[in-house]
Amino acid sequence: MDDLREDLVIRPSWPLPDFGGRRISFGYPLMMVPGAVVVFATTRWVIMGMTEPGLIFVALGGLALAIMTAYSYDGITIAANRERVVITRWLRAATIMPIAELASLTRSTVEIHAPRRTFDERKLSFMTHEGKCILTLDWEKFTDDDVDQLCKVTGVRQDGGWFYKRVA
C-alpha cells in the first residue's frame, strides 16, 4: 500500500475544544488515567490485605467507558486521494475503496426507535455505479465540512442531505 501522507486525512471531532483549529486525539490520555487508577487500586487492594474490591470495580468500569469512548472518537480514520479512500478502524482490517468504483457519497438520516423516544442518526453511504452500497458510516462525529472536503479531494459527487422531520 502506498503512502497517503500527502492526502486528506479525516478524524472524528471530539465534543471538546480544539486548540489552534486542530483536532486533538484525547483517546490515549483518556484511557491512561483510568488505567493508572486500576493499577493503583489493585496494588492498594493487595497491600491492604484484599478486604474491599469496590474501588477496583469502579476503576475497571471507568476504564471500560474510556475505551468505548476512545474507540468511538479516535478509532476511525478516513484517508482519501484521487485514486482511493482508505477507512481504518481499531481492531478491524482497513476498508479500501477505489474511486473508480464510487459513484456518489449519499448523506441520509436514519430514524431510530428506542423505548419512549425516537432519534435521528446521520449516515454517509459510499455508493457504486450499480447502486450498491459499499459501506455506511455513522457521520455524527464528523462535520459537514468533512463531507465537502472528501468530495472535493476524491471528485465524487454528493447526494442526499440531512433530512429532519418536525415532530408535532
Secondary structure as the mmCIF struct_conf table of DSSP 4:
data_model
#
loop_
_struct_conf.conf_type_id
_struct_conf.id
_struct_conf.beg_label_comp_id
_struct_conf.beg_label_asym_id
_struct_conf.beg_label_seq_id
_struct_conf.end_label_comp_id
_struct_conf.end_label_asym_id
_struct_conf.end_label_seq_id
TURN_TY1_P TURN_TY1_P1 ARG A 5 GLU A 6
BEND BEND1 ASP A 7 ASP A 7
STRN STRN1 LEU A 8 ILE A 10
HELX_LH_PP_P HELX_LH_PP_P1 PRO A 12 TRP A 14
BEND BEND2 PRO A 15 LEU A 16
HELX_LH_PP_P HELX_LH_PP_P2 PRO A 17 ASP A 18
HELX_RH_3T_P HELX_RH_3T_P1 PHE A 19 GLY A 21
HELX_LH_PP_P HELX_LH_PP_P3 ARG A 22 ILE A 24
HELX_RH_AL_P HELX_RH_AL_P1 GLY A 27 ILE A 47
TURN_TY1_P TURN_TY1_P2 MET A 48 GLY A 49
BEND BEND3 MET A 50 MET A 50
HELX_RH_AL_P HELX_RH_AL_P2 GLY A 54 ASP A 74
BEND BEND4 GLY A 75 GLY A 75
STRN STRN2 ILE A 76 ALA A 80
BEND BEND5 ARG A 82 GLU A 83
STRN STRN3 ARG A 84 ARG A 89
TURN_TY1_P TURN_TY1_P3 TRP A 90 LEU A 91
BEND BEND6 ARG A 92 ARG A 92
HELX_LH_PP_P HELX_LH_PP_P4 ALA A 93 ALA A 94
STRN STRN4 THR A 95 PRO A 98
HELX_RH_3T_P HELX_RH_3T_P2 ILE A 99 GLU A 101
STRN STRN5 LEU A 102 ALA A 114
TURN_TY1_P TURN_TY1_P4 PRO A 115 ARG A 116
STRN STRN6 ARG A 117 THR A 128
TURN_TY1_P TURN_TY1_P5 HIS A 129 GLU A 130
BEND BEND7 GLY A 131 GLY A 131
STRN STRN7 CYS A 133 ASP A 138
TURN_TY1_P TURN_TY1_P6 GLU A 140 LYS A 141
BEND BEND8 PHE A 142 PHE A 142
HELX_RH_AL_P HELX_RH_AL_P3 ASP A 144 THR A 154
STRN STRN8 ARG A 157 GLY A 160
HELX_LH_PP_P HELX_LH_PP_P5 LYS A 165 VAL A 167
#
